[in-house]
C-alpha cells in the first residue's frame, strides 16, 4: 500500500511524505502507482517552478519528502492542490492508497 502523509500546523500544510507500493499489479504495470507517481512528480515540478526557495525536497528510492521552509501563502495552496489530486486516486482505489493528515 502507498502511504501518503501530510502534516499540518495551525491548519496549514507543512510537509508531505510518500512511501510504499500499491500492490495493485506488478511493478511496471501498476496503474495506481503510475497515477500516484504522475501526481507526485507533477507536484514536485510545481513546488520547484513556483516556489523553489520555499521547500526542502528529498527524493530517494521509495520515498519522497517535501517540507515547507516558511509560511508563504503559496505553500499551503500547492500542498492543498496535491492533497486533492491524491484524494482523487484514493476515491477510486481505496484499498491501495492510504492518505493521512496529521496536525502537529
C-alpha positions as CSV (number, residue, x, y, z in Angstrom):
1,X,0.0,0.0,0.0
2,X,1.2,3.5,-0.7
3,X,1.2,5.7,2.4
4,X,0.9,9.5,1.9
5,X,1.2,11.6,5.0
6,X,0.6,15.3,5.2
7,X,1.5,17.2,8.3
8,X,-0.4,20.4,9.2
9,X,0.4,23.1,11.8
10,X,-2.2,25.7,12.7
11,X,-4.4,24.2,9.9
12,X,-1.8,24.8,7.2
13,X,0.1,22.1,5.4
14,X,3.8,21.9,6.4
15,X,5.1,18.7,4.9
16,X,4.3,15.7,2.7
17,X,5.8,12.1,2.7
18,X,5.1,9.4,0.2
19,X,6.3,5.8,0.5
20,X,5.4,2.3,-0.4
21,X,3.9,0.4,-3.4
22,X,0.2,-0.1,-4.1
23,X,0.5,-3.8,-5.0
24,X,-2.4,-3.2,-7.4
25,X,-0.3,-5.0,-10.1
26,X,3.3,-5.9,-11.0
27,X,5.8,-3.2,-10.9
28,X,5.8,-1.5,-14.3
29,X,2.2,-2.4,-14.9
30,X,0.7,-0.9,-11.8
31,X,-1.8,1.9,-12.8
32,X,-2.3,3.0,-9.2
33,X,1.4,3.6,-8.6
34,X,1.7,5.2,-12.1
35,X,-1.1,7.7,-11.2
36,X,0.4,8.5,-7.8
37,X,3.9,8.9,-9.4
38,X,2.5,11.3,-12.0
39,X,0.8,13.4,-9.4
40,X,3.9,13.3,-7.1
41,X,6.4,14.4,-9.8
42,X,4.0,16.9,-11.2
43,X,3.6,18.4,-7.8
44,X,7.4,18.4,-7.3
45,X,7.7,20.3,-10.6
46,X,5.2,22.8,-9.3
47,X,7.0,23.2,-6.0
48,X,10.3,23.8,-7.9
49,X,8.9,26.1,-10.5
50,X,6.5,28.3,-8.4
51,X,8.3,28.4,-5.1
52,X,11.6,26.6,-5.1
53,X,13.1,28.6,-2.2
54,X,10.1,27.7,0.0
55,X,10.6,23.9,0.1
56,X,13.2,21.3,1.0
57,X,12.6,18.3,-1.3
58,X,14.1,14.9,-0.9
59,X,13.6,12.0,-3.4
60,X,15.1,8.6,-2.8
61,X,14.3,5.0,-3.5
62,X,10.7,4.5,-2.4
63,X,10.5,7.8,-0.5
64,X,9.5,11.4,-1.4
65,X,9.6,14.1,1.3
66,X,8.6,17.7,0.9
67,X,8.9,20.2,3.8
68,X,7.9,23.9,3.8
69,X,10.7,26.1,4.9
70,X,8.5,29.1,5.6
71,X,4.8,30.2,5.8
72,X,4.3,31.6,2.4
73,X,0.7,31.5,1.3
74,X,1.6,29.6,-1.9
75,X,2.9,26.7,0.1
76,X,-0.4,25.8,1.6
77,X,-2.1,26.2,-1.8
78,X,0.4,23.8,-3.5
79,X,0.1,21.2,-0.7
80,X,-3.7,21.5,-0.9
81,X,-3.8,21.0,-4.6
82,X,-1.5,18.0,-4.2
83,X,-3.7,16.6,-1.5
84,X,-6.9,16.9,-3.6
85,X,-5.1,15.2,-6.5
86,X,-4.0,12.2,-4.4
87,X,-7.5,12.0,-2.9
88,X,-8.9,11.6,-6.4
89,X,-6.9,8.4,-6.7
90,X,-7.8,7.3,-3.2
91,X,-11.6,7.5,-4.1
92,X,-11.1,5.1,-7.0
93,X,-8.6,2.8,-5.3
94,X,-9.1,3.0,-1.5
95,X,-7.5,-0.5,-0.9
96,X,-4.2,0.5,-2.4
97,X,-3.5,4.0,-1.0
98,X,-3.7,5.5,2.5
99,X,-3.7,9.2,3.0
100,X,-3.2,10.6,6.5
101,X,-3.4,14.2,7.5
102,X,-2.0,14.9,11.0
103,X,-2.0,18.1,12.9
104,X,1.3,18.8,14.8
